[in-house]
Amino acid sequence: MPAHSLTTLAAGRRTIDPSAIEALASQIRGSILDANDEAYDDARAIWNGMIDRRPGLIIRCMAAADVAAAVRFARDNGLLVSVRGGGHGIAGNAVCDGGLMIDLSQMKAVRVEAAAQRAWVEPGATLADVDAATQAFGLMVPTGINSTTGIAGLTLGGGFGWTTRKFGLTLDNLSSVEIVTADGELRRASATQEPDLFWALRGGGGNFGVVTAFEFRLQKLGPQVLSGLVVHPFSEAGKVLKEYRAALEGSPDELTCWAVMRKAPPLPFLPAEWHGKEVLVLAMCYCGDIAEGEKATKRLRSIGTPIADVVGPTPFTAWQQAFDPLLAAGARNYWKSHDFIDLSDAAIELLVGAVGHLPGPECEIFIAHVGGAAGRVPAAATAFPQRASHFVMNVHARWREPSMDQSCIRWARDLFNAARPHSAGTAYINFMPADEGDRVQEAYGASYSRLAGLKRRYDPSNLFRMNQNVAPAADSAAA
């Protein structure tokens, strides 16, 4: 491999001698790629099609020792570093321009200890990988709603989905991690080992190192859940959302229902005349007994006069993958998100009005129903601070052509700005795009100062800065 000029942490360039790259290659089980390798373009491609960056080198890791070697190499040479797990993050921080990309996508093993109800998961695993391994034993990790999402980024930033209200966030089910910190050391963090680091990892994103293994507590669920969609004409959206809000008051933790507003895709259960027209969809899942679920969902399913109701017993793994076709990799994506304590009439009116101006057929607004068990965790227990939210709004702009960039991004930003007065002020880190770095402190709220102090302890040079970055605290403010 020839000499390479790589981007440094100081935004300069450093020439890496071929002998240094060869020495690194001899230390690892994985491979080192550059732009001349056939696998390079696939390795740098991620879910969000807007991100087109070219790392100077990519280290494809196969084990924790590879990760440690890669981190030491980056540290010793002062290189800009990005870390790729599933490559699903909206901000695109998995890939850097000109620096060193640490690629974990080949580390996908999931080891289940059914009797102990726990699993060890490598950082390249997707939610589909985790579901397949755990559901074989009637067990699961509470995760998100798109099975191609990587477990690593989801967990470190929070992790919510259909089972959050019953079992908590993904990070609430985390028992320990193995992590390579900025000094190149492999550490174990848990409630009893490096507890401050463990606190920071549960919500602090990729700021504190590269996790090489996650240990999760598993929950019993499946193999079937009561789940599905109820589709309403958009002309009834305002009324349906108000009744939806009322139906969720006092609902059991087992029940989760999200509202989605968009143009109807050509789903086989929808009459053809509705394809491409604006609709409101109630997507629901009951994490418990099917018969009890029928009772719990009755009020939601009795709202209005829906176009279609396809709620029924479904394999949990299938429900986890139900939205994958609408969220496939390669499209251009831009998100803007707010947390809401409640869903006010004014907020409903604003959201419904925005759907009347969708800039493209794949753009949507969804309202995630959260709270429940996740909301009963004390706010200071983890770095993830927004425990009071009952709803999360995501303005999801999605399109194909670069010529649509300006209109789609403007639509998302305009709605985000208009909705701010109705929001809780916090934000979900995993939903924040690359241009929201100035929002990080606001998003973390009371957790930020402690995170900044711990950042200084574990990563004083800010080696891990390709993330929603928490800068190391100054000396006087360090924890």
C-alpha positions in Angstrom: 0.0 0.0 0.0 1.5 3.4 -0.9 1.9 6.4 1.4 -1.3 8.2 2.3 -2.0 11.8 3.2 -4.8 11.8 5.8 -6.8 14.5 7.5 -5.7 15.3 11.0 -7.7 16.4 14.1 -6.3 19.9 13.5 -7.8 19.9 10.0 -4.4 19.6 8.4 -2.8 16.7 6.5 -0.4 14.0 7.7 1.5 11.7 5.4 1.4 8.1 6.7 4.4 6.0 5.5 3.6 2.7 3.9 5.6 0.8 6.5 3.3 2.2 9.2 0.3 1.0 7.4 1.9 -2.4 6.8 2.8 -2.6 10.5 -0.9 -1.9 11.4 -2.1 -4.5 8.9 0.1 -7.1 10.6 -1.5 -6.4 14.0 -5.2 -6.9 13.0 -7.4 -9.7 11.7 -9.4 -7.4 9.6 -8.4 -5.5 6.5 -7.3 -2.0 5.5 -9.0 -0.3 2.5 -8.1 2.7 0.4 -9.7 4.3 -2.6 -8.1 1.7 -4.9 -9.8 -1.3 -3.3 -12.8 -2.8 -4.9 -14.6 -2.9 -1.5 -13.9 0.8 -0.7 -17.1 2.4 -2.2 -19.4 -0.2 -0.5 -17.6 0.3 2.8 -18.0 4.1 2.7 -21.7 4.1 1.6 -24.2 4.5 4.4 -28.0 4.7 4.7 -28.4 8.5 4.1 -27.8 9.1 0.4 -26.9 12.7 1.0 -23.6 11.7 2.6 -20.8 11.2 0.1 -17.5 11.3 1.9 -14.2 9.7 1.1 -12.1 8.5 4.1 -8.3 8.3 3.5 -8.2 4.8 5.0 -10.9 2.4 6.2 -10.0 -0.2 8.8 -12.5 -3.1 8.7 -12.3 -4.6 12.2 -13.0 -8.2 13.0 -12.4 -8.2 16.8 -11.9 -5.9 19.7 -8.1 -6.1 19.3 -8.5 -4.6 15.8 -10.5 -1.7 17.2 -7.8 -1.0 19.9 -5.1 -1.1 17.3 -7.0 1.3 15.0 -7.7 3.7 17.9 -4.0 3.7 18.9 -3.0 4.3 15.3 -5.4 7.3 15.0 -4.3 8.7 18.4 -0.6 8.4 17.7 -0.9 10.1 14.3 -3.4 12.7 15.4 -5.9 11.6 12.7 -9.6 12.6 12.2 -11.6 9.5 13.1 -15.1 8.3 12.3 -16.7 5.1 13.6 -19.2 3.1 11.5 -21.6 0.6 13.1 -24.8 0.1 11.1 -24.2 3.3 9.1 -27.8 4.4 9.7 -27.3 7.7 11.5 -29.1 10.6 9.9 -26.1 12.9 10.4 -23.7 10.7 8.5 -21.0 10.8 11.2 -20.1 7.2 10.4 -17.9 8.5 7.5 -15.3 11.2 7.5 -13.6 13.0 4.7 -9.9 12.2 4.4 -9.4 10.7 7.8 -9.5 7.2 9.3 -12.8 5.3 9.3 -13.1 2.5 11.8 -15.6 0.1 10.3 -17.4 -2.3 12.7 -19.9 -3.6 10.1 -18.2 -7.1 10.0 -18.6 -7.5 13.8 -22.2 -8.8 13.8 -22.3 -11.7 16.3 -25.1 -12.1 18.8 -24.7 -14.6 21.6 -27.9 -15.4 23.6 -27.8 -16.9 27.1 -31.5 -17.8 27.3 -31.6 -19.1 30.8 -30.0 -15.9 32.2 -32.1 -13.8 29.8 -29.1 -11.8 28.5 -27.3 -11.4 25.2 -23.9 -10.2 24.1 -24.1 -8.2 20.9 -21.2 -7.0 18.7 -21.4 -3.4 17.4 -21.9 -4.1 13.7 -25.2 -6.0 14.3 -28.4 -4.6 13.0 -31.8 -4.8 14.8 -32.7 -7.6 12.5 -29.6 -9.6 13.6 -30.6 -9.0 17.3 -34.3 -9.9 16.7 -33.5 -13.1 14.8 -31.1 -14.4 17.6 -33.3 -13.5 20.6 -36.7 -14.3 19.2 -35.5 -17.9 18.7 -35.9 -18.1 22.5 -39.0 -16.0 22.8 -36.8 -13.1 24.1 -36.0 -9.6 22.8 -34.1 -6.4 23.3 -36.3 -3.3 23.2 -35.1 -1.4 20.1 -36.3 0.8 17.3 -38.7 0.4 14.4 -36.4 -0.2 11.4 -34.6 -3.5 11.3 -31.7 -2.2 9.3 -30.7 0.2 12.0 -27.4 -0.6 13.8 -27.7 -1.6 17.4 -24.6 0.5 18.4 -25.7 4.0 17.5 -29.3 3.3 18.5 -28.3 2.2 22.0 -25.7 4.9 22.7 -28.2 7.6 21.8 -31.3 6.2 23.4 -33.3 3.7 21.4 -37.1 3.8 21.4 -39.8 1.9 19.4 -42.8 -0.4 19.8 -41.7 -1.9 23.1 -40.4 1.2 24.9 -43.4 1.9 27.0 -43.4 -1.6 28.4 -39.7 -2.3 28.7 -37.9 1.1 28.6 -35.4 2.5 26.2 -32.7 0.3 24.6 -30.1 1.8 26.9 -32.3 1.1 29.9 -31.8 -2.6 29.1 -28.0 -2.3 28.9 -26.1 -4.2 31.6 -22.5 -3.5 30.5 -20.3 -2.7 27.6 -16.7 -3.4 26.5 -15.3 -0.3 25.0 -12.0 1.0 23.6 -11.4 4.5 24.9 -9.2 7.2 23.4 -6.1 5.9 25.1 -6.5 2.7 23.2 -7.4 0.6 26.2 -10.2 -2.0 26.3 -12.4 -1.3 29.3 -15.5 -2.8 30.8 -18.1 -0.4 32.0 -21.2 -1.3 34.1 -23.0 -0.1 37.2 -20.1 -1.4 39.3 -17.1 -1.0 36.9 -16.4 2.5 35.7 -19.9 3.6 36.7 -19.4 7.2 35.6 -18.4 6.0 32.1 -21.4 3.7 32.0 -23.7 6.6 32.9 -22.2 8.6 30.1 -22.5 5.8 27.5 -26.3 5.5 28.1 -27.2 8.5 26.0 -23.9 10.2 25.3 -23.6 8.8 21.8 -20.2 8.0 20.4 -18.3 10.6 22.5 -16.5 8.3 24.8 -15.0 5.5 22.7 -15.7 2.6 20.4 -18.0 0.0 22.0 -16.9 -3.5 20.9 -19.6 -5.5 22.8 -23.0 -4.7 24.4 -24.5 -6.9 27.2 -28.3 -6.6 27.3 -30.9 -7.9 29.7 -33.5 -9.6 27.6 -37.3 -9.4 27.9 -39.9 -12.0 27.2 -42.1 -11.3 24.2 -43.4 -13.0 21.1 -43.2 -14.8 18.9 -46.5 -13.0 18.1 -47.8 -9.5 19.0 -51.0 -7.7 18.1 -49.9 -5.1 15.7 -50.7 -3.3 12.4 -52.1 -0.2 10.7 -55.3 1.7 10.7 -55.4 4.1 7.7 -57.6 7.2 7.7 -58.4 9.8 5.0 -56.4 12.9 5.6 -59.5 15.1 5.5 -60.2 13.7 9.0 -56.6 14.1 10.3 -57.3 16.9 12.9 -60.2 15.1 14.4 -58.5 11.7 14.4 -55.4 13.1 16.1 -57.4 14.7 18.9 -59.3 11.4 19.5 -55.9 9.6 19.3 -54.6 11.8 22.0 -57.5 11.1 24.2 -57.4 7.4 23.6 -53.8 7.3 24.8 -54.6 8.9 28.2 -54.2 6.2 30.8 -53.4 3.5 28.2 -51.4 0.5 29.5 -47.7 0.3 29.0 -48.2 -2.6 26.7 -49.8 -0.4 24.1 -47.9 1.9 21.8 -49.5 3.8 18.9 -47.6 6.1 16.5 -49.3 8.5 14.0 -47.8 8.9 10.6 -48.9 11.5 8.0 -47.8 11.2 4.4 -48.9 10.3 0.9 -50.0 6.7 0.8 -47.6 4.2 -0.7 -49.1 1.5 -2.9 -49.8 -0.9 -0.1 -51.7 -4.0 -1.2 -54.5 -3.6 1.4 -55.3 0.0 0.3 -57.7 0.6 -2.6 -55.8 1.8 -5.6 -57.6 5.2 -5.6 -55.8 6.1 -2.4 -52.3 5.4 -3.6 -50.4 8.7 -3.7 -53.0 10.6 -1.7 -52.4 12.1 1.8 -53.4 9.8 4.6 -53.1 9.6 8.4 -51.9 6.2 9.7 -52.2 4.9 13.2 -49.5 2.2 13.7 -50.0 0.2 16.8 -48.4 -2.6 18.8 -49.6 -4.4 21.9 -46.8 -6.1 23.8 -48.7 -8.7 25.7 -51.6 -11.2 25.5 -53.3 -11.0 22.2 -56.8 -11.1 23.7 -55.9 -8.3 26.1 -54.5 -6.4 23.1 -57.8 -6.6 21.3 -59.4 -4.9 24.2 -56.7 -2.3 24.7 -56.7 -1.2 21.0 -60.5 -1.1 20.6 -60.9 2.6 21.3 -58.1 3.5 18.9 -59.5 1.3 16.2 -63.0 2.8 16.7 -61.9 6.3 15.8 -63.6 7.7 12.6 -64.2 5.7 9.5 -60.9 4.3 8.4 -60.0 3.3 4.8 -58.3 0.1 6.1 -57.7 -1.7 9.4 -55.1 -4.4 9.2 -54.3 -4.9 12.9 -54.0 -8.5 13.9 -51.6 -11.1 15.4 -48.2 -10.8 13.7 -44.8 -12.3 14.2 -42.8 -9.8 16.2 -39.8 -10.1 13.8 -42.1 -9.3 10.9 -43.6 -6.3 12.6 -40.1 -5.0 13.4 -39.4 -5.1 9.6 -42.8 -3.8 8.4 -41.5 -0.3 7.7 -38.2 -1.3 6.1 -39.4 -1.0 2.5 -40.2 2.7 3.1 -36.9 3.3 4.7 -34.5 1.6 2.4 -30.9 2.8 2.1 -29.8 5.2 -0.7 -32.5 8.0 -0.6 -31.6 11.5 0.5 -32.8 12.2 4.0 -33.0 15.2 6.3 -34.8 15.1 9.7 -35.9 17.7 12.3 -37.3 16.6 15.6 -38.9 17.9 18.8 -40.0 16.3 22.0 -43.5 17.1 23.3 -44.8 16.7 26.8 -48.3 16.6 25.3 -49.9 17.1 21.9 -51.7 20.4 22.0 -54.5 21.5 19.7 -52.2 24.2 18.3 -49.5 21.6 17.6 -52.0 19.3 15.9 -53.2 22.2 13.7 -49.6 23.1 12.7 -48.7 19.5 11.8 -51.8 18.9 9.8 -51.2 22.1 7.9 -47.7 21.1 7.0 -48.8 17.9 5.4 -50.7 20.0 2.9 -47.4 21.2 1.6 -45.4 18.0 1.4 -42.4 18.6 -0.9 -42.2 15.0 -2.1 -44.1 11.7 -2.1 -41.8 10.1 0.5 -41.8 13.0 3.0 -43.7 12.4 6.2 -44.3 13.5 9.7 -44.5 10.9 12.4 -45.5 11.3 16.1 -44.0 8.6 18.3 -45.9 7.6 21.4 -43.4 7.2 24.3 -43.4 7.5 28.1 -44.5 4.5 30.1 -41.6 2.6 31.6 -39.0 4.8 29.9 -40.7 7.8 31.5 -40.4 6.4 35.0 -36.6 6.2 35.0 -35.2 9.2 37.0 -33.8 11.8 34.6 -30.4 11.8 36.3 -30.0 8.0 36.2 -28.5 8.0 32.7 -27.1 10.7 30.4 -30.4 10.5 28.3 -32.3 13.3 29.9 -35.7 13.6 28.2 -37.8 11.3 30.4 -40.9 13.5 30.7 -41.7 13.5 27.0 -44.9 11.7 26.0 -44.5 12.2 22.2 -41.6 12.7 19.8 -42.2 14.4 16.5 -39.9 13.7 13.6 -40.2 15.7 10.4 -38.8 13.2 7.9 -37.9 14.7 4.6 -36.9 12.0 2.1 -36.3 12.3 -1.6 -34.2 11.1 -4.5 -33.0 13.9 -6.7 -30.4 16.5 -5.6 -32.5 19.2 -7.3 -35.0 18.7 -4.5 -32.5 19.3 -1.7 -33.5 22.9 -1.1 -37.2 22.5 -1.0 -37.2 19.4 1.2 -34.8 20.8 3.7 -36.6 24.1 3.8 -40.0 22.4 4.5 -38.5 20.4 7.4 -36.8 23.4 8.9 -39.9 25.7 8.6 -42.1 23.2 10.4 -39.4 22.6 13.0 -39.2 26.3 13.8 -42.9 26.7 13.9 -43.3 23.8 16.3 -40.6 25.0 18.7 -43.0 26.9 21.0 -45.0 23.7 21.6 -42.0 21.6 22.4 -40.3 20.4 25.6 -36.9 22.0 24.6 -35.0 18.7 24.6 -34.2 16.6 21.6 -33.4 13.0 20.6 -29.8 13.0 19.7 -30.2 10.1 17.2 -32.7 12.2 15.2 -30.5 15.3 14.9 -28.9 16.1 11.5 -25.4 17.2 11.0 -26.2 20.9 11.1 -27.5 20.8 14.7 -24.2 20.8 16.5 -25.2 24.1 18.2 -28.2 22.2 19.7 -26.3 19.5 21.5 -26.1 21.3 24.9 -29.8 22.1 24.7 -30.6 18.5 23.9 -28.7 17.1 26.9 -30.1 19.7 29.3 -29.0 19.0 32.9 -26.8 16.1 31.7 -24.5 18.2 29.6 -22.1 19.6 32.2 -21.4 16.1 33.7 -20.9 14.7 30.2 -18.4 17.5 29.4 -16.5 16.7 32.5 -16.4 13.0 31.7 -15.4 13.7 28.1 -12.3 15.5 29.5 -11.5 12.5 31.6 -11.8 9.9 28.9 -11.2 11.8 25.7 -9.4 15.1 26.5 -8.2 15.6 22.9 -11.7 15.0 21.5 -10.5 12.2 19.3 -14.1 11.0 19.0 -15.6 14.1 17.6 -17.5 12.7 14.6 -20.8 12.6 16.5 -23.2 15.1 18.1 -20.2 16.3 19.9 -19.8 17.0 23.6 -16.6 19.1 23.9 -14.2 18.3 26.8 -14.8 20.6 29.8 -12.3 23.2 30.7 -10.0 22.4 33.6 -12.1 24.4 36.1 -15.3 22.6 35.0 -14.1 19.1 34.7 -15.9 16.3 36.7 
